[in-house]
């Protein structure tokens, strides 16, 4: 894509149409990894890598359980009986 304000960006997609990489006008590339269900599990950028781990318990099945990011960022989530976030640390 060529944007007059942001320059040329390049995008790559997998067979399922999920974005797997993007390169900005500065040449910085971000890459994404997905699980078998099409959920993003990892994103790597110039600043570092972020990861998503998904809950497999009955109350939160398929929802994010742990999210980590660059510079020590970490968020843990748990869910109540209705699948709503009950705690976030």
N, CA, C and O atoms as a Tinker XYZ file with bonds, in Angstrom:
   356  protein
     1  N      0.849000   -1.164000    0.000000    73     2
     2  CA     0.000000    0.000000    0.000000    64     1     3
     3  C      0.897000    1.229000    0.000000    63     2     4     5
     4  O      1.866000    1.285000    0.757000    81     3
     5  N      0.591000    2.206000   -0.829000    73     3     6
     6  CA     1.360000    3.439000   -0.876000    64     5     7
     7  C      0.483000    4.574000   -0.371000    63     6     8     9
     8  O     -0.470000    4.979000   -1.036000    81     7
     9  N      0.815000    5.086000    0.814000    73     7    10
    10  CA     0.076000    6.167000    1.442000    64     9    11
    11  C      0.905000    7.440000    1.314000    63    10    12    13
    12  O      2.075000    7.438000    1.697000    81    11
    13  N      0.341000    8.529000    0.790000    73    11    14
    14  CA     1.124000    9.744000    0.599000    64    13    15
    15  C      1.670000   10.321000    1.902000    63    14    16    17
    16  O      2.684000   11.020000    1.886000    81    15
    17  N      1.022000   10.044000    3.018000    73    15    18
    18  CA     1.483000   10.553000    4.308000    64    17    19
    19  C      2.403000    9.579000    5.032000    63    18    20    21
    20  O      3.329000   10.002000    5.725000    81    19
    21  N      2.160000    8.286000    4.880000    73    19    22
    22  CA     2.900000    7.283000    5.646000    64    21    23
    23  C      3.888000    6.493000    4.800000    63    22    24    25
    24  O      4.606000    5.659000    5.352000    81    23
    25  N      3.961000    6.707000    3.513000    73    23    26
    26  CA     4.882000    5.971000    2.658000    64    25    27
    27  C      4.317000    4.624000    2.242000    63    26    28    29
    28  O      3.113000    4.383000    2.335000    81    27
    29  N      5.208000    3.749000    1.781000    73    27    30
    30  CA     4.798000    2.440000    1.284000    64    29    31
    31  C      4.852000    1.400000    2.399000    63    30    32    33
    32  O      5.863000    1.269000    3.089000    81    31
    33  N      3.773000    0.675000    2.565000    73    31    34
    34  CA     3.674000   -0.423000    3.525000    64    33    35
    35  C      3.435000   -1.705000    2.737000    63    34    36    37
    36  O      2.766000   -1.693000    1.704000    81    35
    37  N      3.987000   -2.812000    3.233000    73    35    38
    38  CA     3.808000   -4.108000    2.599000    64    37    39
    39  C      3.143000   -5.055000    3.597000    63    38    40    41
    40  O      3.518000   -5.086000    4.769000    81    39
    41  N      2.163000   -5.820000    3.139000    73    39    42
    42  CA     1.423000   -6.757000    3.985000    64    41    43
    43  C      1.488000   -8.149000    3.384000    63    42    44    45
    44  O      1.445000   -8.306000    2.164000    81    43
    45  N      1.593000   -9.176000    4.250000    73    43    46
    46  CA     1.553000  -10.577000    3.811000    64    45    47
    47  C      0.510000  -11.312000    4.640000    63    46    48    49
    48  O      0.364000  -11.069000    5.838000    81    47
    49  N     -0.210000  -12.213000    3.986000    73    47    50
    50  CA    -1.292000  -12.954000    4.633000    64    49    51
    51  C     -1.087000  -14.449000    4.445000    63    50    52    53
    52  O     -0.468000  -14.881000    3.472000    81    51
    53  N     -1.614000  -15.249000    5.393000    73    51    54
    54  CA    -1.546000  -16.701000    5.238000    64    53    55
    55  C     -2.745000  -17.187000    4.422000    63    54    56    57
    56  O     -3.555000  -16.384000    3.958000    81    55
    57  N     -2.852000  -18.493000    4.254000    73    55    58
    58  CA    -3.915000  -19.078000    3.427000    64    57    59
    59  C     -5.312000  -18.809000    3.986000    63    58    60    61
    60  O     -6.296000  -18.872000    3.249000    81    59
    61  N     -5.404000  -18.507000    5.289000    73    59    62
    62  CA    -6.695000  -18.224000    5.914000    64    61    63
    63  C     -7.028000  -16.737000    5.918000    63    62    64    65
    64  O     -8.049000  -16.326000    6.469000    81    63
    65  N     -6.163000  -15.933000    5.303000    73    63    66
    66  CA    -6.407000  -14.500000    5.237000    64    65    67
    67  C     -5.954000  -13.728000    6.459000    63    66    68    69
    68  O     -6.286000  -12.552000    6.610000    81    67
    69  N     -5.199000  -14.378000    7.334000    73    67    70
    70  CA    -4.683000  -13.711000    8.537000    64    69    71
    71  C     -3.398000  -12.968000    8.201000    63    70    72    73
    72  O     -2.546000  -13.481000    7.475000    81    71
    73  N     -3.264000  -11.764000    8.730000    73    71    74
    74  CA    -2.053000  -10.973000    8.527000    64    73    75
    75  C     -0.885000  -11.650000    9.237000    63    74    76    77
    76  O     -0.948000  -11.869000   10.447000    81    75
    77  N      0.178000  -11.985000    8.510000    73    75    78
    78  CA     1.343000  -12.638000    9.115000    64    77    79
    79  C      2.569000  -11.734000    9.155000    63    78    80    81
    80  O      3.496000  -11.988000    9.924000    81    79
    81  N      2.586000  -10.686000    8.340000    73    79    82
    82  CA     3.675000   -9.712000    8.446000    64    81    83
    83  C      3.270000   -8.401000    7.805000    63    82    84    85
    84  O      2.473000   -8.351000    6.869000    81    83
    85  N      3.846000   -7.347000    8.342000    73    83    86
    86  CA     3.662000   -6.027000    7.750000    64    85    87
    87  C      4.970000   -5.276000    7.893000    63    86    88    89
    88  O      5.631000   -5.338000    8.929000    81    87
    89  N      5.333000   -4.568000    6.842000    73    87    90
    90  CA     6.558000   -3.779000    6.848000    64    89    91
    91  C      6.182000   -2.342000    6.553000    63    90    92    93
    92  O      5.508000   -2.052000    5.565000    81    91
    93  N      6.631000   -1.437000    7.431000    73    91    94
    94  CA     6.282000   -0.032000    7.251000    64    93    95
    95  C      7.281000    0.678000    6.347000    63    94    96    97
    96  O      8.239000    0.073000    5.867000    81    95
    97  N      7.050000    1.958000    6.123000    73    95    98
    98  CA     7.885000    2.744000    5.216000    64    97    99
    99  C      9.325000    2.860000    5.703000    63    98   100   101
   100  O     10.222000    3.139000    4.907000    81    99
   101  N      9.564000    2.649000    7.003000    73    99   102
   102  CA    10.917000    2.702000    7.559000    64   101   103
   103  C     11.629000    1.357000    7.451000    63   102   104   105
   104  O     12.796000    1.238000    7.825000    81   103
   105  N     10.933000    0.352000    6.942000    73   103   106
   106  CA    11.518000   -0.977000    6.817000    64   105   107
   107  C     11.392000   -1.831000    8.064000    63   106   108   109
   108  O     11.988000   -2.905000    8.140000    81   107
   109  N     10.618000   -1.367000    9.050000    73   107   110
   110  CA    10.405000   -2.140000   10.272000    64   109   111
   111  C      9.302000   -3.166000   10.023000    63   110   112   113
   112  O      8.208000   -2.828000    9.569000    81   111
   113  N      9.612000   -4.419000   10.329000    73   111   114
   114  CA     8.670000   -5.502000   10.074000    64   113   115
   115  C      8.077000   -6.024000   11.369000    63   114   116   117
   116  O      8.788000   -6.223000   12.354000    81   115
   117  N      6.777000   -6.244000   11.362000    73   115   118
   118  CA     6.069000   -6.911000   12.452000    64   117   119
   119  C      5.592000   -8.249000   11.914000    63   118   120   121
   120  O      5.089000   -8.328000   10.794000    81   119
   121  N      5.750000   -9.311000   12.716000    73   119   122
   122  CA     5.285000  -10.632000   12.297000    64   121   123
   123  C      4.301000  -11.173000   13.324000    63   122   124   125
   124  O      4.433000  -10.916000   14.520000    81   123
   125  N      3.321000  -11.919000   12.849000    73   123   126
   126  CA     2.297000  -12.486000   13.696000    64   125   127
   127  C      2.229000  -13.995000   13.507000    63   126   128   129
   128  O      2.409000  -14.510000   12.404000    81   127
   129  N      1.961000  -14.700000   14.624000    73   127   130
   130  CA     1.821000  -16.159000   14.610000    64   129   131
   131  C      0.449000  -16.480000   15.189000    63   130   132   133
   132  O      0.002000  -15.837000   16.139000    81   131
   133  N     -0.219000  -17.481000   14.611000    73   131   134
   134  CA    -1.568000  -17.862000   15.029000    64   133   135
   135  C     -1.613000  -19.340000   15.400000    63   134   136   137
   136  O     -0.816000  -20.138000   14.907000    81   135
   137  N     -2.566000  -19.700000   16.285000    73   135   138
   138  CA    -2.753000  -21.111000   16.609000    64   137   139
   139  C     -3.692000  -21.749000   15.581000    63   138   140   141
   140  O     -4.113000  -21.101000   14.623000    81   139
   141  N     -4.013000  -23.020000   15.793000    73   139   142
   142  CA    -4.854000  -23.753000   14.836000    64   141   143
   143  C     -6.283000  -23.217000   14.760000    63   142   144   145
   144  O     -7.008000  -23.490000   13.803000    81   143
   145  N     -6.682000  -22.446000   15.785000    73   143   146
   146  CA    -8.023000  -21.860000   15.787000    64   145   147
   147  C     -8.034000  -20.442000   15.219000    63   146   148   149
   148  O     -9.069000  -19.776000   15.229000    81   147
   149  N     -6.892000  -19.985000   14.727000    73   147   150
   150  CA    -6.809000  -18.666000   14.117000    64   149   151
   151  C     -6.631000  -17.522000   15.097000    63   150   152   153
   152  O     -6.794000  -16.358000   14.732000    81   151
   153  N     -6.291000  -17.850000   16.361000    73   151   154
   154  CA    -6.078000  -16.806000   17.365000    64   153   155
   155  C     -4.609000  -16.405000   17.384000    63   154   156   157
   156  O     -3.727000  -17.263000   17.334000    81   155
   157  N     -4.346000  -15.112000   17.457000    73   155   158
   158  CA    -2.963000  -14.655000   17.501000    64   157   159
   159  C     -2.307000  -15.134000   18.796000    63   158   160   161
   160  O     -2.851000  -14.947000   19.884000    81   159
   161  N     -1.134000  -15.754000   18.664000    73   159   162
   162  CA    -0.389000  -16.222000   19.830000    64   161   163
   163  C      0.904000  -15.454000   20.027000    63   162   164   165
   164  O      1.478000  -15.471000   21.116000    81   163
   165  N      1.366000  -14.783000   18.989000    73   163   166
   166  CA     2.621000  -14.042000   19.106000    64   165   167
   167  C      2.666000  -12.921000   18.075000    63   166   168   169
   168  O      2.240000  -13.081000   16.931000    81   167
   169  N      3.196000  -11.781000   18.517000    73   167   170
   170  CA     3.431000  -10.649000   17.607000    64   169   171
   171  C      4.805000  -10.099000   17.935000    63   170   172   173
   172  O      5.074000   -9.727000   19.077000    81   171
   173  N      5.674000  -10.046000   16.939000    73   171   174
   174  CA     7.024000   -9.535000   17.123000    64   173   175
   175  C      7.168000   -8.236000   16.349000    63   174   176   177
   176  O      6.893000   -8.169000   15.151000    81   175
   177  N      7.606000   -7.203000   17.065000    73   175   178
   178  CA     7.805000   -5.877000   16.487000    64   177   179
   179  C      9.190000   -5.386000   16.887000    63   178   180   181
   180  O      9.910000   -6.080000   17.604000    81   179
   181  N      9.564000   -4.208000   16.436000    73   179   182
   182  CA    10.861000   -3.636000   16.786000    64   181   183
   183  C     11.008000   -3.481000   18.301000    63   182   184   185
   184  O     12.110000   -3.625000   18.830000    81   183
   185  N      9.919000   -3.193000   18.999000    73   183   186
   186  CA     9.952000   -2.982000   20.446000    64   185   187
   187  C     10.088000   -4.276000   21.235000    63   186   188   189
   188  O     10.476000   -4.245000   22.403000    81   187
   189  N      9.778000   -5.407000   20.623000    73   187   190
   190  CA     9.844000   -6.692000   21.306000    64   189   191
   191  C      8.703000   -7.600000   20.889000    63   190   192   193
   192  O      8.006000   -7.339000   19.908000    81   191
   193  N      8.524000   -8.670000   21.649000    73   191   194
   194  CA     7.528000   -9.688000   21.331000    64   193   195
   195  C      6.412000   -9.693000   22.368000    63   194   196   197
   196  O      6.668000   -9.595000   23.568000    81   195
   197  N      5.177000   -9.808000   21.900000    73   195   198
   198  CA     4.007000   -9.984000   22.756000    64   197   199
   199  C      3.468000  -11.385000   22.509000    63   198   200   201
   200  O      3.522000  -11.888000   21.386000    81   199
   201  N      2.942000  -12.024000   23.572000    73   199   202
   202  CA     2.360000  -13.359000   23.429000    64   201   203
   203  C      0.985000  -13.408000   24.086000    63   202   204   205
   204  O      0.706000  -12.675000   25.034000    81   203
   205  N      0.138000  -14.281000   23.566000    73   203   206
   206  CA    -1.187000  -14.524000   24.114000    64   205   207
   207  C     -1.315000  -16.020000   24.375000    63   206   208   209
   208  O     -1.057000  -16.839000   23.494000    81   207
   209  N     -1.718000  -16.368000   25.600000    73   207   210
   210  CA    -2.012000  -17.751000   25.960000    64   209   211
   211  C     -3.498000  -17.795000   26.286000    63   210   212   213
   212  O     -4.002000  -16.931000   27.005000    81   211
   213  N     -4.195000  -18.787000   25.768000    73   211   214
   214  CA    -5.644000  -18.832000   25.907000    64   213   215
   215  C     -6.085000  -19.837000   26.959000    63   214   216   217
   216  O     -5.477000  -20.892000   27.136000    81   215
   217  N     -7.175000  -19.475000   27.663000    73   215   218
   218  CA    -7.746000  -20.281000   28.731000    64   217   219
   219  C     -8.371000  -21.553000   28.158000    63   218   220   221
   220  O     -9.050000  -21.512000   27.131000    81   219
   221  N     -8.138000  -22.665000   28.820000    73   219   222
   222  CA    -8.746000  -23.930000   28.401000    64   221   223
   223  C     -9.731000  -24.451000   29.443000    63   222   224   225
   224  O    -10.278000  -25.543000   29.289000    81   223
   225  N     -9.960000  -23.675000   30.506000    73   223   226
   226  CA   -10.920000  -24.079000   31.538000    64   225   227
   227  C    -12.338000  -23.839000   31.032000    63   226   228   229
   228  O    -12.545000  -23.059000   30.102000    81   227
   229  N    -13.306000  -24.502000   31.638000    73   227   230
   230  CA   -14.683000  -24.441000   31.145000    64   229   231
   231  C    -15.294000  -23.045000   31.195000    63   230   232   233
   232  O    -16.156000  -22.733000   30.374000    81   231
   233  N    -14.877000  -22.199000   32.128000    73   231   234
   234  CA   -15.505000  -20.884000   32.255000    64   233   235
   235  C    -14.898000  -19.826000   31.345000    63   234   236   237
   236  O    -15.517000  -18.788000   31.109000    81   235
   237  N    -13.735000  -20.064000   30.847000    73   235   238
   238  CA   -13.096000  -19.041000   30.031000    64   237   239
   239  C    -12.577000  -19.579000   28.723000    63   238   240   241
   240  O    -11.733000  -18.957000   28.077000    81   239
   241  N    -13.071000  -20.717000   28.335000    73   239   242
   242  CA   -12.512000  -21.430000   27.191000    64   241   243
   243  C    -12.368000  -20.532000   25.963000    63   242   244   245
   244  O    -13.309000  -19.873000   25.521000    81   243
   245  N    -11.172000  -20.541000   25.448000    73   243   246
   246  CA   -10.876000  -19.779000   24.244000    64   245   247
   247  C    -10.583000  -18.309000   24.453000    63   246   248   249
   248  O    -10.253000  -17.604000   23.499000    81   247
   249  N    -10.695000  -17.834000   25.679000    73   247   250
   250  CA   -10.442000  -16.420000   25.954000    64   249   251
   251  C     -9.005000  -16.246000   26.442000    63   250   252   253
   252  O     -8.414000  -17.188000   26.969000    81   251
   253  N     -8.440000  -15.054000   26.271000    73   251   254
   254  CA    -7.058000  -14.840000   26.726000    64   253   255
   255  C     -6.917000  -15.075000   28.228000    63   254   256   257
   256  O     -7.728000  -14.587000   29.014000    81   255
   257  N     -5.891000  -15.818000   28.623000    73   255   258
   258  CA    -5.612000  -16.071000   30.032000    64   257   259
   259  C     -4.372000  -15.311000   30.482000    63   258   260   261
   260  O     -4.341000  -14.770000   31.588000    81   259
   261  N     -3.358000  -15.268000   29.638000    73   259   262
   262  CA    -2.121000  -14.550000   29.955000    64   261   263
   263  C     -1.673000  -13.795000   28.710000    63   262   264   265
   264  O     -1.601000  -14.352000   27.615000    81   263
   265  N     -1.379000  -12.531000   28.903000    73   263   266
   266  CA    -0.860000  -11.691000   27.821000    64   265   267
   267  C      0.465000  -11.118000   28.301000    63   266   268   269
   268  O      0.530000  -10.520000   29.376000    81   267
   269  N      1.516000  -11.294000   27.517000    73   267   270
   270  CA     2.808000  -10.716000   27.869000    64   269   271
   271  C      3.243000   -9.782000   26.751000    63   270   272   273
   272  O      2.835000   -9.924000   25.599000    81   271
   273  N      4.080000   -8.828000   27.122000    73   271   274
   274  CA     4.567000   -7.878000   26.136000    64   273   275
   275  C      5.971000   -7.428000   26.453000    63   274   276   277
   276  O      6.567000   -7.867000   27.437000    81   275
   277  N      6.498000   -6.553000   25.622000    73   275   278
   278  CA     7.849000   -6.040000   25.841000    64   277   279
   279  C      7.975000   -5.348000   27.199000    63   278   280   281
   280  O      6.984000   -4.925000   27.794000    81   279
   281  N      9.197000   -5.248000   27.663000    73   279   282
   282  CA     9.520000   -4.531000   28.905000    64   281   283
   283  C      8.857000   -5.121000   30.138000    63   282   284   285
   284  O      8.546000   -4.389000   31.078000    81   283
   285  N      8.632000   -6.438000   30.153000    73   283   286
   286  CA     8.103000   -7.112000   31.330000    64   285   287
   287  C      6.608000   -7.014000   31.526000    63   286   288   289
   288  O      6.108000   -7.407000   32.580000    81   287
   289  N      5.874000   -6.507000   30.553000    73   287   290
   290  CA     4.418000   -6.414000   30.681000    64   289   291
   291  C      3.820000   -7.812000   30.789000    63   290   292   293
   292  O      4.171000   -8.710000   30.023000    81   291
   293  N      2.903000   -7.988000   31.759000    73   291   294
   294  CA     2.196000   -9.265000   31.898000    64   293   295
   295  C      0.823000   -9.000000   32.494000    63   294   296   297
   296  O      0.696000   -8.279000   33.483000    81   295
   297  N     -0.203000   -9.585000   31.889000    73   295   298
   298  CA    -1.569000   -9.472000   32.382000    64   297   299
   299  C     -2.166000  -10.862000   32.427000    63   298   300   301
   300  O     -2.118000  -11.604000   31.446000    81   299
   301  N     -2.737000  -11.215000   33.590000    73   299   302
   302  CA    -3.394000  -12.511000   33.756000    64   301   303
   303  C     -4.879000  -12.276000   33.971000    63   302   304   305
   304  O     -5.274000  -11.392000   34.731000    81   303
   305  N     -5.699000  -13.074000   33.298000    73   303   306
   306  CA    -7.146000  -12.933000   33.377000    64   305   307
   307  C     -7.779000  -14.239000   33.841000    63   306   308   309
   308  O     -7.320000  -15.325000   33.485000    81   307
   309  N     -8.835000  -14.122000   34.637000    73   307   310
   310  CA    -9.640000  -15.300000   34.965000    64   309   311
   311  C    -11.103000  -14.912000   34.772000    63   310   312   313
   312  O    -11.443000  -13.730000   34.700000    81   311
   313  N    -11.961000  -15.925000   34.690000    73   311   314
   314  CA   -13.345000  -15.705000   34.281000    64   313   315
   315  C    -14.325000  -16.328000   35.265000    63   314   316   317
   316  O    -14.011000  -17.323000   35.917000    81   315
   317  N    -15.534000  -15.730000   35.372000    73   315   318
   318  CA   -16.572000  -16.269000   36.240000    64   317   319
   319  C    -17.398000  -17.315000   35.483000    63   318   320   321
   320  O    -17.082000  -17.663000   34.345000    81   319
   321  N    -18.452000  -17.805000   36.124000    73   319   322
   322  CA   -19.283000  -18.867000   35.546000    64   321   323
   323  C    -19.980000  -18.449000   34.252000    63   322   324   325
   324  O    -20.379000  -19.305000   33.463000    81   323
   325  N    -20.129000  -17.143000   34.027000    73   323   326
   326  CA   -20.772000  -16.653000   32.806000    64   325   327
   327  C    -19.762000  -16.266000   31.732000    63   326   328   329
   328  O    -20.131000  -15.734000   30.685000    81   327
   329  N    -18.482000  -16.537000   31.999000    73   327   330
   330  CA   -17.444000  -16.236000   31.025000    64   329   331
   331  C    -16.983000  -14.793000   31.029000    63   330   332   333
   332  O    -16.287000  -14.358000   30.111000    81   331
   333  N    -17.371000  -14.038000   32.070000    73   331   334
   334  CA   -16.940000  -12.643000   32.181000    64   333   335
   335  C    -15.632000  -12.581000   32.959000    63   334   336   337
   336  O    -15.353000  -13.447000   33.788000    81   335
   337  N    -14.839000  -11.562000   32.690000    73   335   338
   338  CA   -13.583000  -11.397000   33.425000    64   337   339
   339  C    -13.911000  -11.190000   34.894000    63   338   340   341
   340  O    -14.650000  -10.271000   35.246000    81   339
   341  N    -13.357000  -12.050000   35.761000    73   339   342
   342  CA   -13.583000  -11.919000   37.203000    64   341   343
   343  C    -12.368000  -11.338000   37.908000    63   342   344   345
   344  O    -12.491000  -10.759000   38.987000    81   343
   345  N    -11.199000  -11.490000   37.304000    73   343   346
   346  CA   -10.009000  -10.845000   37.861000    64   345   347
   347  C     -9.005000  -10.587000   36.757000    63   346   348   349
   348  O     -8.922000  -11.309000   35.763000    81   347
   349  N     -8.252000   -9.536000   36.973000    73   347   350
   350  CA    -7.230000   -9.133000   36.020000    64   349   351
   351  C     -6.060000   -8.583000   36.819000    63   350   352   353
   352  O     -6.207000   -7.624000   37.578000    81   351
   353  N     -4.895000   -9.200000   36.640000    73   351   354
   354  CA    -3.721000   -8.731000   37.387000    64   353   355
   355  C     -2.590000   -8.411000   36.446000    63   354   356
   356  O     -1.517000   -8.001000   36.887000    81   355
